[in-house]
Amino acid sequence: MFQLLQWFQSEGIRTENIRVTELTQGCNGVVATQPIPSDQIIIKIPLHLCIFSDDLLNNHYKRYKKYYPHIFNIDLNEDAEFNTLVLYILQQRDNEMSLHKPYFDYVKDPQNILSWTQQQVDTILDENLKKTIQKMRIGLQLNFSRFVTFFKEQFKKELNYDQFLYAYQFVMTRCFGGDDHFQSPCLVPFGDMLNHHDKCQTKQKIIGTDLVFITTKIVQENEEIYNFFGEHSNSFLLCWYGFTYDNNIYDKLYLLYENDQIKEVSCYEFPKCNFKLKYYKNCQIYQEYRDLNN
């Protein structure tokens, strides 16, 4: 961690009134070192440190987009931007000259549900979630087979499954999506140190040559500072990021109507609804997920 923080500082990342610390649940997070008012910049990250998929596709990987469109052309593969970030990690992880080598060295074992054994998956009660996991694994194997061929043809070397899984899960668990703030999906060193919560206190904005994180409300001393990954249920967070949390207002209930039609409704919306139901139930008790994942 110390070497990573040194690298952050040497590359121009600046922070105000925050520190990275190990939290009680055994993961790292960002907390305030003193009370922070709303609308204050707490993190500045030079854009040259961020890894943007469109920059890779339009510049460094332009020829791959042309000759391997089934992997890297967004018009033919909706995961092309994701795959581009995977390729960057596969190429740069063991490159001692890579700008991002300290970043990759720190993230040694990114994990989500793709790391679970089949025995662990079989303990899940929610059949919808099991089907989602199965689709994810089929997609992973298809992507792996494409990358194996690509590496043989382009780099004349073998790609093993563990290398690919590392890069794939790295992007899954740390990628920032393309939205109003970002030109494309990207990896954001230091920015991905902030954990997710629906009660987050930050927003992101590009100012000049920096990506900045700005407080949206008052943050108390020693309070953890969160980012917001989106309006995701616990099952989505588990699959993509490898965690769940209590009292997630965007969690889901699966509701069975009298006409046997199933509707997915967020826990946030549910108290406001007046459904006439045959029955309803939670799709799973997420504490079981955490127990299995620890």
N, C-alpha and C positions, 0 to 999 in steps of 0.2 A: 504493500500500500504506500509506504514512504517513497519508493522509487516512482510510483505512478504519480503521486502528488508533486514530486519534483519535476517530472516530465510536463505535467499540466502547467506548472509555473514557468518553466523554461520556454514553453511554446506560446506563452502569452495569455493563458487563461487567468482571469482575475475574479476574485470573489470578495464579497463584503458581508461581514457579520454572520458567517456560516462556517460550519466545519463538517467533514465527513467522519462518521463514527459508526462503530458496531452497535447495532440495536439489540434489544432483549431477545428477539426471535432468531438471532444468529446471522442476520444479513446486515449489510452496510446501508446507511442512509444519510441524509443531510439534515442537520438541525441548526437552529438559530443560536448564536453565541450571546445574543442580547436581543431585547425587543426591537422588532423591525416594523416600521410604518408601512402602510399600503403605498403602492406605486413607486417602490424603490428597486433599482437594479441590484440584484444580489450575485449574478453570475454573468461574466462576459466571456464568450468563446469565439476566438478568431475563426472565420468561415473556412480558412484553409485547413483547419483540423477536422471539419465535418466531411463525411464521405457521402457525396450526393450521387445517387444512381444515374441521374440524367447526364451529369458531367462525365461519368465513366462511359456511358453508352455513346455519347456524342463526340467524345474525344479519344480516350485511351482504348476503348473496346469497340470502336466503330466497325472494324473489319469483322469482328465476331458477330455483330448484329446483322451484317450482310450475309455471311456464310453459314451462320447457325441461327436463322430466324425463329426456328421452333423453340429455341431457348431464350434468345435475347431481343426479339422483336415484339414490342408491346401490342402490335396489331394482330399478331398470331398467338401470343402467349401472354395472358394477363398477369403472369408472375415474372415477366421479363425483368422488371426493375428489381424485384426481390432477388432473382437469380444473378443479376449483375453484382449486387453486394456480396452474395455468396462467393462468386468468383474472386472478387477482390480479396476476401479473407483467405481463401485457399491459396492465392498467389503470394500474399504478403505476410502471412502468419509466421513463417519460418525464414523470412528475408531479413537478415541482420541490418540491412541498409534501409529498411522500410521506415517511413516517418512514424507509423502507428505501431511499431514493434512493442514498445512498452505497454501500450493499450491492450494488445492481444495477449501479451504475457500475463497481464493481470487477470483477464477473463479466461481462466483455465478450464472451467467446466460448466458452460451454460447448459441448463437443463429445463425441459418442460415435459409434457406427458409422452412425448416421443421416446423418452428414456425409460419409461415404465416397462416392466416385464409383462408378458401376456397374463401371467398369474395375477398381477396387480390390477390390470385392466379388467379381468374377469370378476373382480370383487365389486365393480361399479354397478349400482342398481339401475341406473338410468339407461334404458336401451337407446334413446336418442343420442346420448353422449357416446356410447359405445360405437354407434354407427359413424359418428363424426370422427372418432379416433381411427377407425378402420379406413375411412376415406383419406385422412391425413397420411396414414402410413402407405397407402397405395400411391398417393401423389408423391410422397418422399422417394419411394422406390423407383417410380417413373423418372423423376428428376435425376436421381443418382445414376440410372442407366444412361441418360442423355449426357451427363457430365463425364462419365467414364469414357464414352466414345469421343467426346470433345477433347478431353485431356490427351488421349492416345494420339489423336490426329494433329492437334495443335502443339503440344508440348512434348510428345514422344515419351510420356511417362504414365505410370499407373496411378490411379486415384483409389484409395481404399475407403471403405464405408465409414470408419471412425473419423477420418479427416473430413469427409463430407458432412456427417452428422454434426460435428463441432461447428462448422461454418454455417450450416443451415439453422441450427438452434441459436447460434450467436445472433443472426439476423432476426429470427423470430422473437427473441426475448429482449432485444435492444433497439430495434429499428423504430425511428420516428416516421410516421406516415406523411405522404405528400398532402398538404392542405394549404390554407391561405397564408401560412407563415413560411412554408418550405416549398422550394421549387419542385421537389421530388422526394420520394422516400430516401431516408439518409440515416447514417450512424452519427451520433453526437457524443464524442468523448466528454466525460464529466457530466453532461446533461443527463445521461442515462443512469447517473448515481441517484437521482431523485426517484423515489418509489411512487407507485400509483395510489390515488385515493379519489373518490368522488367529491371529497371536501378539500380539494387541492387549493393552494394559496398562490399559485404562480400562473403566468402566461409567458409565451415566447414571442419574440419579435426580432426581425433583422434590422439593425441600425448600422448603416455604413458597412464596414467590413467585419462586424461582430454579430453573432447570435446572442441575444441577451434574455435572461430570465428575470421577470419583474413580478414583485408581489402584488396580489390583487386584494389583499386584506391585511390587517395587522397580524403579525406573527409574534408569539410570546417567546421569551428566552427558554432554550432547551426544547422547544416544540419542533417536532419533525416537519420538514417542508416537503410538500408533495408536488408531483406532476400529475397530469390527467391523461390517460391513454385512450379515453373514449368511453361511451356509454355501454360498457361491456358487462355481461353476466359473469358469475363466478365460474361457470363451465367454460366460457370463452377464455377468461383469464388463466384458468388452469391449463387449458390446451396450449395456448400461445405463449404464456409467460411463466407458467409453472408455480403459480400461487393463487390463493383465494383470500378473502378477508370477510370478517363479520359485518353485518348490517350494510351490505352493499345495496344501495337503493336501485341499482340497475339489474339486480338479480332477477331470475325468471321463475314463474310458475307455469306449469303446463295444465291447462284447464280443459276438461272434457264436457262439452255441452250435451243437452238432451238428445240432439240429433247426431251424437257421436263425432262431432267435429272438434278437433284439438286446436286450441289457440294458445300462443305463447304471449304472456303478459308480464310486464316488469313488476317487481314488488313495489316500485314507486307508484305505479298506476293502480294496482290492485285495490287498495282501500277506497279508491274513488269509483270503482266499478260496481255494477249491480247485476252480476251474472246469475242466470238461472241454471244451476249446474246439477248434473247427476252426481258428480264428485269432483274433487280436485286434490292435488297433492304436490308437494315439493318434488322436483325432479331428482333431488339427492340431498343428503345431509353433507354439507361441504367440509365439516370437521373431519369426516372419514377420509376425504381427499388429502387434507393436510397431514393426517396421521400416516397415511400410506406414503406420502411424498417425503416425509422426514426420515 
